[in-house]
């Protein structure tokens, strides 16, 4: 097991702790300007964002020493690897998560919303929030495509890499690969941070819970699938 494998195990365990804290956080039945509530909730949100920041920073550092092991992602299941884009989920996955959670909650609370009762959760996104999220999604798609293009160029240079390796001069091309991964990690982190900034504290808690549950759901399904295949 590599150093990053061990780090990931610990990081995933701590994410579970954060998920429990998010799920246990007090909730308000409507949007509020309650300063105490917002301050406490923002502190919890900031801890979770810092946790994702740590993952991005450590992973990028590990890639500088051994980028191929990071791309092979031995710490993940077969299912997780099949869903990966540059060694992780696509940043745009977060937008599908927001829209899905918002739609499910909106339909469940439709009667209350028609009565003018505000729920304050992801089912109660304002038109302004939806517009900002849509704009961010378009921007993120463009940046995703730019990173994908850079990775494609690196992969297309495979013939050149063979000759460079034989000459013992592979460093510049390896650095290019590391830069691609670093851009992908930064885009993932920037996207989750910006989505949280658009949301209210209560909505941000709902979003971070959904993001963590998605990660654990995919991993759990992947572990079960790998276990059955090994029998």
N, C-alpha and C positions, 0 to 999 in steps of 0.2 A: 504494500500500500504506500503510495507516494505521500509527500507532505501535504499536497493539496487535497488528496482524498481524505486525509485525517481532518484537515481544516473543514472540508465540506460536511463531514459527519457532525462536527461540533456546531457548525453554522446552521445546519438544518435542525438540529436539536434546539438551538436558541430561537430559531424562527417559530418553532412550536410553542415555546414559552411566550413569545410575543403574540402569537395567534390567540393563545388563551387569555392574555391580558386585554387584547382588543375585544374579544368576545365578551369579556367580563366587564368592560368599561360601561359606566352609566350612560343611558340613552335618554334623550328628550323627545317628546312626542311631536315637537314642532320646531322650526328654526328659531334660534334665540341669539340674543346679544349678551347672554349671561357670561360675564368675563371669567368667573372662576371655572365654569364648565369648559369654556373654550381654551383657557390656559392649560388645564389638566389634560384635556384631550390632545392639544397640540404637542405637549411634552411626550405623550405616548406615541403619537404619530412620528415625531422627530426621532425617537429611539428606533422605530422600525425602519425609517428611511436611512438612518446611520448604519443599520445592520446591512441593508442592501448596498450601501456605499462601501462598507468593509469588504463585502464579497467581490465587488467590482475591482477594488484596489488590489486585493490579494491575488485574485485570478489574473489580472493584468501583469502583476509582478512575476507570478509563476510562469506565465507565457514567455516572458523575456528570457527565462532560463531553459524552458523546454516547451516550445509552442506546439509541437506535434502531440505531446501527451495531453495538452489542454483540448486540442481539437478532437482527439480520440475519445476524450471524456469517459475514462474508465470508471468514474464514480457514479455514472448514471446507468439506468436500465436501457434495454434495447428499444423500448417504446420511447423513452425520453430522447434517445439519440435520433430516432426517426423523425422527431418533431423539431429538431434543432436547426437553427439558422446561425451560422458563425458561432458555434459552441454555446448556443442558448436559444430561448424562445424569441421569436420575432417581437420587437417592441409593439408592433401594431396589434398583437394579440390582446394587449391591454384595452384597446378600444372596443374590441368585440366583447370583452368581459364587461366593460362599463355598459354598453348598449344592452347586453343580455340581462344583466342584473337590474338595470333600470326598467326594462320592459316587463320583467317578471313581477317586480315590486309594484309598478304602475298598475298592472292589471289586477293584482291582488287588492290594491287599495283604491280602485277606481271610484267606488261609491263614496268613500270619504273625501276624495279629491273633488268630486262633483259637488259635494256639499260645501266646498270651500275650506275643508279641514286640511291643514298642511302637515305632512308627515316628517319632512326634514331629512329623509333618507335618499338613497339613489333613485327611488321611484318618483322623486319630487325635484328633478333637475329643472332649472329655469331655462327659458329660451336663450338667454345670454350664455349660460353655461354650455348648453348644447351647441351653440354656434362656436364657442371657443374650443370645445373638444373636437368639433368637426374640422376646424382650421388646423388644430394641432395634428390631427390624424393625417391630413393632406401633407403637411410639412414632414411628418415622420415617414410617410411612404416615400417621399422624395429622397430623404436621407438614407433610408433602407436601401433604395435602389442604387444610390451612389456607393454604399459599402459593398453591395452585391457585385457591382461592376468592378470594383477594385479587387475583390476576391477572384472573380472570373479572370481578370488579367493575370493575376498571380498563378492561377491554375493553368492558364494557357501557356505559361512560360516553363512548363514541365520539361520540355526538351532542352531548354537552356540550363535548367537546374542540374540535369545529369552531367553536362560538361563542366559546370562550375564545381560540382561536388568532386569530380575526378581531378580537378586542378586544386582542390582544397580551398576554394574561394566562394563559399556559400553564404557568407555573412550578410551582404547587402540584401539578398533575396529573402533570407529568414527575417531580417528586420522589417521588410515590407509586410510579411505575413503577420508579424506581431502587431504592426500598426493597424492592420485591418481588424484584428480581434479587439484591439484597444478602442477603436472607433465604434465597433459594435457594442461593446460593454458600456461605453460612455453614452451611447444613444439609448440603450435600455434604461440606464439609470436616469438620464435626463427626462425620458418619457414618463416614468413613474413619478418623478418629482413634480413635473409640470402638471400632470393630471391631478395630483394631490393639491397643488396650488389653486386649481380651478374649483375644486370642490369645497364645500363647507367642512368643518371638523367632523361632524357626524357622518357626512357622506364619505369623507376620506377614510374613516374607520371601516365603513361598510366595504369600500373598495379594496382596502388592504387585506381585510378578512377574505374577500372573494379571491384575491390574487394568491394568497397563501394557500387557501383551500384548493385552488386549481393546481398549484404546484404539488401539493401532497396527494391530490387525487390522481394526477398523471403518474406520480412516482409509485403510489400504491398499486395501481393497475399494472404498471410495468413490472413491479416486483412479483406480482401474482403470475403474470404471463411468463416471465423468465423461469419462475419456480416450476410451473407446469411443464414447460418445455424440457427442463432438465430431468424430469422423472423418467 
